[in-house]
Amino acid sequence: MCSVTAAEIETYRGLFDERYAEMEELLDGLPNAALLWKPFEQSPWKGDCNSIGQIAAHAVSSTVYLLRRAEYALGRLEWTEVDGDEGSQEFGPANHDRGYLQARVRRTHDYVNQFLDSLPGVDLDTARPHPKRPRQFVARHDLVHAIDHLSQHVGHGQITRQLWAIDEAKA
């Protein structure tokens, strides 16, 4: 058994804190209409474009999903409990309200910190099989994947907000 160290946990916490601060900055001062704005509808490469609100909602929902998958790998949750923070309502109309989305960002950041607080003495290399597919979930992989995935979507949101600002300046 190789328990996670305090230094490792603090590294993860620092990375999450930085990304969540960037999520707060992304949403700060945006009018609600901006959450629905898209720079285009379709691209010949990769198809649909997402709005700032969709990007932010997916960023926090997928973070919770991946950490819950880590909790599943650790034996803390059953597979039926592994889901994003709002389940099938990930992209619901409540996310068209900046205040609601900001509260959601803070709520999921709290969950991230609670998860990290629960790690001392835990072996993050613990694995558990998918209940129906031939694949293993490893807690450490899902934790690192959550940071990586959140980072990617923060970047998407930042670029989309820059494009929105350019569009607004032209109006």
SETORDO-338047 format. One record per residue: residue in one letter; x, y, z of N, C-alpha, C, O in turn. Coordinates in steps of 0.02 Angstrom, whole numbers, plus 50000, padded with zeros to 5 digits. Layout:
// residues N
 resn    nX    nY    nZ   caX   caY   caZ    cX    cY    cZ    oX    oY    oZ
    a     X     Y     Z     X     Y     Z     X     Y     Z     X     Y     Z
...
***
This chain:
// residues 171
 resn    nX    nY    nZ   caX   caY   caZ    cX    cY    cZ    oX    oY    oZ
    m 50042 49941 50000 50000 50000 50000 50044 50062 50000 50092 50068 50039
    c 50028 50108 49955 50067 50171 49949 50019 50229 49963 49984 50252 49917
    s 50018 50252 50024 49972 50305 50043 49992 50371 50011 50050 50386 50001
    v 49941 50411 49996 49952 50477 49969 49985 50521 50023 49967 50516 50082
    t 50031 50563 50003 50066 50605 50052 50031 50673 50058 49993 50693 50014
    a 50045 50707 50112 50017 50775 50121 50040 50821 50066 50002 50863 50043
    a 50103 50814 50045 50129 50857 49991 50092 50844 49925 50078 50891 49888
    e 50077 50781 49911 50040 50765 49850 49970 50795 49852 49946 50823 49803
    i 49937 50788 49910 49870 50816 49917 49872 50892 49908 49828 50920 49874
    e 49921 50925 49937 49926 50998 49930 49942 51018 49858 49921 51072 49836
    t 49978 50977 49822 49990 50991 49750 49924 50989 49713 49909 51033 49673
    y 49884 50937 49725 49818 50932 49693 49774 50990 49713 49740 51020 49671
    r 49774 51007 49777 49732 51062 49801 49752 51128 49767 49709 51167 49747
    g 49817 51140 49762 49841 51201 49729 49818 51205 49656 49798 51258 49633
    l 49822 51149 49621 49801 51148 49551 49726 51160 49545 49704 51199 49502
    f 49686 51127 49587 49614 51139 49586 49598 51212 49605 49556 51243 49573
    d 49631 51238 49657 49618 51306 49678 49632 51356 49622 49594 51403 49611
    e 49686 51345 49585 49702 51390 49529 49649 51386 49475 49627 51437 49449
    r 49627 51325 49457 49576 51318 49405 49510 51348 49427 49476 51380 49387
    y 49491 51337 49490 49428 51364 49514 49431 51441 49518 49380 51474 49506
    a 49488 51469 49534 49495 51542 49533 49486 51568 49462 49456 51620 49451
    e 49512 51531 49414 49503 51550 49343 49430 51543 49322 49406 51583 49282
    m 49394 51494 49349 49322 51487 49335 49285 51547 49362 49241 51575 49329
    e 49302 51568 49424 49270 51627 49453 49284 51689 49410 49239 51728 49397
    e 49346 51697 49389 49365 51754 49346 49327 51751 49280 49305 51803 49255
    l 49320 51692 49251 49284 51683 49189 49213 51710 49193 49189 51742 49146
    l 49180 51696 49248 49110 51715 49256 49099 51785 49283 49046 51814 49276
    d 49151 51813 49315 49145 51877 49348 49123 51932 49299 49155 51944 49248
    g 49069 51966 49317 49046 52024 49278 49010 52008 49213 48990 52054 49178
    l 49001 51945 49197 48966 51928 49135 48891 51940 49142 48862 51922 49194
    p 48859 51970 49092 48786 51972 49094 48759 51902 49078 48793 51862 49046
    n 48700 51887 49102 48671 51821 49089 48669 51803 49015 48679 51745 48997
    a 48655 51852 48973 48652 51838 48901 48717 51811 48874 48717 51771 48826
    a 48772 51831 48903 48838 51807 48880 48846 51732 48892 48884 51699 48856
    l 48811 51705 48941 48817 51633 48955 48789 51591 48899 48806 51532 48892
    l 48745 51620 48858 48715 51585 48801 48750 51599 48735 48737 51566 48685
    w 48795 51648 48734 48828 51670 48673 48876 51617 48647 48912 51586 48686
    k 48876 51608 48581 48923 51562 48548 48957 51600 48491 48924 51640 48458
    p 49022 51589 48480 49055 51623 48425 49031 51599 48357 49038 51635 48307
    f 49003 51539 48354 48974 51510 48293 48932 51450 48315 48938 51427 48372
    e 48890 51426 48270 48849 51367 48287 48883 51302 48269 48884 51255 48309
    q 48911 51298 48209 48941 51236 48184 49009 51250 48153 49021 51304 48125
    s 49052 51203 48159 49118 51205 48128 49127 51143 48086 49102 51089 48104
    p 49163 51148 48030 49176 51087 47991 49222 51039 48030 49226 50980 48013
    w 49255 51065 48082 49298 51023 48125 49265 51017 48193 49259 51067 48228
    k 49246 50959 48212 49218 50943 48278 49147 50970 48289 49121 50965 48345
    g 49115 50998 48238 49043 51013 48242 49022 51070 48287 49046 51126 48280
    d 48975 51055 48333 48942 51106 48374 48991 51146 48416 49044 51122 48437
    c 48972 51208 48427 49009 51253 48471 48969 51259 48536 48907 51257 48535
    n 49004 51266 48591 48971 51275 48656 48974 51347 48679 49020 51384 48662
    s 48925 51366 48719 48923 51432 48749 48967 51434 48811 48989 51381 48835
    i 48980 51493 48837 49019 51501 48898 48983 51464 48955 49016 51430 48995
    g 48917 51470 48959 48880 51436 49012 48885 51360 49007 48893 51326 49058
    q 48880 51333 48945 48887 51261 48937 48957 51237 48956 48965 51185 48987
    i 49007 51275 48936 49076 51257 48951 49087 51256 49027 49115 51209 49054
    a 49064 51309 49061 49072 51312 49134 49034 51257 49169 49060 51226 49215
    a 48973 51244 49147 48932 51191 49178 48966 51123 49169 48969 51084 49216
    h 48990 51110 49109 49023 51045 49097 49088 51040 49136 49104 50986 49161
    a 49124 51094 49141 49188 51093 49178 49178 51070 49250 49214 51026 49274
    v 49130 51099 49284 49120 51080 49354 49084 51013 49361 49099 50975 49407
    s 49038 50997 49316 49003 50934 49320 49051 50876 49308 49049 50826 49344
    s 49094 50882 49258 49141 50828 49243 49192 50820 49299 49217 50765 49311
    t 49210 50875 49332 49256 50870 49389 49225 50827 49444 49258 50783 49471
    v 49163 50841 49460 49128 50802 49512 49122 50729 49489 49134 50683 49528
    y 49103 50718 49426 49095 50650 49400 49160 50611 49407 49160 50554 49431
    l 49216 50641 49386 49280 50605 49389 49302 50592 49461 49331 50539 49475
    l 49290 50639 49506 49307 50626 49576 49261 50574 49608 49283 50536 49650
    r 49199 50572 49587 49155 50520 49612 49176 50452 49583 49169 50400 49616
    r 49202 50452 49522 49229 50390 49495 49289 50367 49536 49298 50308 49548
    a 49331 50415 49558 49386 50398 49603 49359 50369 49669 49386 50321 49695
    e 49305 50399 49694 49275 50372 49755 49248 50301 49744 49251 50259 49788
    y 49222 50289 49685 49200 50221 49667 49260 50174 49668 49257 50119 49696
    a 49316 50195 49637 49376 50153 49635 49400 50138 49706 49426 50084 49719
    l 49392 50186 49751 49413 50177 49821 49363 50136 49861 49377 50120 49919
    g 49306 50118 49832 49256 50079 49867 49210 50120 49911 49174 50091 49953
    r 49209 50185 49902 49167 50229 49944 49097 50238 49916 49050 50252 49953
    l 49089 50230 49850 49024 50239 49817 49009 50178 49775 49054 50142 49753
    e 48945 50167 49763 48925 50117 49714 48921 50151 49646 48915 50212 49641
    w 48925 50111 49593 48927 50139 49526 48865 50182 49512 48870 50232 49476
    t 48808 50164 49539 48746 50202 49527 48749 50272 49556 48709 50315 49538
    e 48797 50285 49601 48804 50351 49632 48855 50395 49596 48865 50453 49615
    v 48886 50369 49543 48936 50406 49506 48901 50448 49453 48873 50422 49405
    d 48903 50514 49463 48870 50561 49417 48899 50630 49429 48935 50641 49478
    g 48884 50676 49384 48904 50745 49394 48864 50776 49449 48820 50744 49478
    d 48878 50838 49465 48846 50871 49522 48772 50883 49511 48735 50887 49560
    e 48749 50887 49449 48678 50899 49437 48648 50846 49392 48594 50856 49363
    g 48681 50790 49385 48654 50734 49346 48634 50755 49276 48672 50789 49241
    s 48575 50735 49256 48551 50750 49188 48535 50824 49178 48523 50845 49121
    q 48536 50863 49231 48523 50935 49225 48587 50976 49218 48588 51036 49229
    e 48642 50942 49200 48706 50975 49192 48701 51039 49150 48731 51090 49167
    f 48661 51037 49096 48654 51095 49053 48585 51128 49060 48562 51160 49013
    g 48553 51120 49117 48486 51146 49128 48483 51222 49124 48534 51255 49126
    p 48423 51249 49119 48414 51321 49111 48438 51362 49170 48451 51421 49163
    a 48445 51332 49229 48471 51369 49286 48542 51395 49272 48563 51445 49301
    n 48578 51361 49227 48646 51382 49211 48648 51443 49165 48702 51465 49146
    h 48591 51470 49148 48588 51531 49108 48589 51593 49154 48586 51649 49130
    d 48594 51581 49218 48597 51634 49268 48667 51635 49299 48688 51585 49330
    r 48703 51690 49292 48772 51694 49316 48777 51680 49390 48823 51645 49412
    g 48732 51708 49430 48734 51697 49502 48727 51623 49519 48763 51598 49563
    y 48682 51589 49486 48673 51517 49497 48736 51479 49478 48759 51436 49515
    l 48764 51496 49420 48824 51461 49397 48884 51475 49443 48924 51430 49456
    q 48890 51536 49467 48943 51552 49515 48935 51512 49580 48984 51487 49607
    a 48874 51505 49604 48861 51466 49664 48878 51392 49651 48904 51358 49695
    r 48863 51369 49592 48879 51300 49573 48955 51289 49572 48979 51237 49595
    v 48991 51337 49546 49064 51333 49545 49090 51328 49617 49132 51285 49632
    r 49066 51371 49661 49088 51370 49731 49069 51304 49766 49108 51276 49804
    r 49008 51280 49752 48984 51218 49783 49028 51158 49761 49046 51116 49802
    t 49045 51155 49697 49086 51099 49674 49158 51106 49698 49191 51056 49710
    h 49181 51167 49706 49248 51177 49734 49250 51152 49807 49299 51122 49828
    d 49197 51164 49844 49192 51138 49912 49195 51062 49912 49229 51032 49953
    y 49159 51030 49864 49161 50957 49859 49233 50933 49844 49255 50884 49874
    v 49268 50967 49799 49337 50949 49783 49379 50950 49847 49417 50904 49860
    n 49372 51004 49886 49412 51009 49948 49393 50955 49999 49437 50929 50033
    q 49329 50939 50004 49308 50885 50049 49339 50819 50026 49362 50779 50067
    f 49338 50807 49961 49369 50746 49934 49443 50744 49952 49468 50694 49976
    l 49479 50800 49939 49550 50801 49954 49563 50793 50029 49612 50761 50048
    d 49521 50822 50071 49528 50816 50144 49520 50743 50166 49544 50724 50220
    s 49487 50702 50126 49474 50632 50145 49530 50585 50124 49526 50525 50136
    l 49583 50611 50093 49634 50568 50064 49691 50545 50109 49723 50495 50093
    p 49707 50579 50164 49764 50554 50204 49755 50481 50222 49702 50459 50244
    g 49808 50443 50211 49807 50371 50225 49777 50328 50171 49774 50267 50178
    v 49754 50358 50116 49722 50321 50063 49773 50301 50010 49820 50339 49996
    d 49765 50242 49982 49806 50219 49926 49771 50238 49861 49722 50206 49842
    l 49795 50290 49828 49763 50314 49767 49773 50267 49708 49742 50277 49655
    d 49815 50218 49715 49824 50169 49661 49772 50113 49665 49774 50066 49625
    t 49726 50119 49712 49671 50071 49718 49629 50072 49654 49613 50126 49628
    a 49612 50013 49630 49573 50006 49569 49511 49965 49582 49508 49924 49629
    r 49461 49977 49540 49399 49939 49545 49372 49931 49474 49374 49979 49435
    p 49346 49873 49457 49321 49863 49389 49255 49899 49377 49214 49907 49422
    h 49245 49918 49314 49179 49942 49293 49130 49885 49303 49147 49827 49291
    p 49069 49899 49325 49022 49845 49340 49000 49805 49278 48977 49748 49285
    k 49006 49834 49218 48980 49799 49158 49030 49794 49101 49021 49754 49056
    r 49082 49836 49102 49129 49838 49046 49197 49812 49068 49213 49813 49127
    p 49236 49789 49020 49303 49764 49038 49353 49822 49046 49396 49832 49004
    r 49347 49859 49101 49392 49914 49114 49399 49925 49189 49354 49909 49228
    q 49455 49952 49208 49469 49967 49279 49470 50042 49289 49493 50080 49246
    f 49447 50063 49346 49453 50133 49366 49505 50136 49422 49502 50097 49470
    v 49553 50181 49414 49606 50190 49464 49596 50259 49494 49591 50309 49458
    a 49592 50263 49559 49577 50327 49593 49625 50382 49573 49602 50437 49557
    r 49690 50370 49573 49738 50422 49556 49728 50447 49484 49731 50507 49471
    h 49715 50401 49439 49704 50421 49369 49644 50468 49364 49647 50519 49329
    d 49589 50451 49397 49530 50493 49393 49540 50561 49426 49512 50611 49403
    l 49579 50563 49479 49595 50627 49512 49636 50671 49465 49621 50730 49456
    v 49687 50644 49435 49729 50682 49388 49689 50701 49326 49695 50756 49299
    h 49647 50654 49302 49604 50668 49245 49557 50726 49260 49543 50767 49216
    a 49531 50729 49320 49486 50784 49339 49521 50852 49333 49492 50900 49309
    i 49584 50855 49356 49622 50917 49350 49634 50935 49277 49625 50992 49257
    d 49655 50886 49239 49669 50896 49168 49606 50919 49130 49609 50966 49090
    h 49551 50885 49142 49488 50901 49107 49463 50970 49126 49440 51008 49084
    l 49466 50987 49191 49446 51053 49213 49490 51106 49181 49464 51158 49158
    s 49554 51095 49178 49601 51142 49147 49583 51155 49074 49583 51212 49050
    q 49569 51101 49038 49552 51107 48967 49490 51151 48958 49489 51195 48915
    h 49439 51140 48999 49377 51178 48990 49383 51249 49016 49349 51294 48990
    v 49425 51262 49065 49438 51331 49085 49468 51368 49026 49448 51424 49011
    g 49516 51337 48992 49546 51369 48933 49495 51381 48878 49495 51434 48847
    h 49451 51333 48865 49397 51343 48816 49354 51402 48836 49337 51444 48794
    g 49336 51405 48899 49294 51460 48923 49329 51528 48916 49297 51577 48898
    q 49393 51530 48931 49431 51593 48925 49433 51618 48853 49423 51677 48840
    i 49445 51573 48807 49447 51593 48736 49378 51615 48713 49371 51665 48678
    t 49326 51579 48734 49258 51597 48715 49239 51665 48744 49207 51705 48711
    r 49260 51678 48806 49245 51744 48835 49283 51799 48798 49255 51853 48788
    q 49344 51787 48777 49381 51836 48737 49343 51851 48672 49337 51909 48652
    l 49319 51799 48639 49282 51809 48576 49217 51847 48589 49197 51889 48549
    w 49183 51832 48645 49122 51868 48662 49138 51942 48673 49101 51986 48650
    a 49193 51957 48708 49213 52026 48721 49227 52064 48657 49210 52122 48650
    i 49258 52030 48609 49271 52061 48544 49205 52076 48509 49196 52130 48480
    d 49159 52028 48510 49094 52037 48479 49055 52094 48512 49024 52134 48477
    e 49058 52098 48578 49025 52152 48615 49055 52220 48598 49018 52269 48593
    a 49120 52223 48590 49153 52286 48575 49134 52312 48506 49133 52373 48494
    k 49117 52267 48460 49097 52287 48393 49025 52314 48392 49007 52354 48349
    a 48984 52291 48441 48913 52309 48441 48901 52381 48459 48844 52404 48461
***
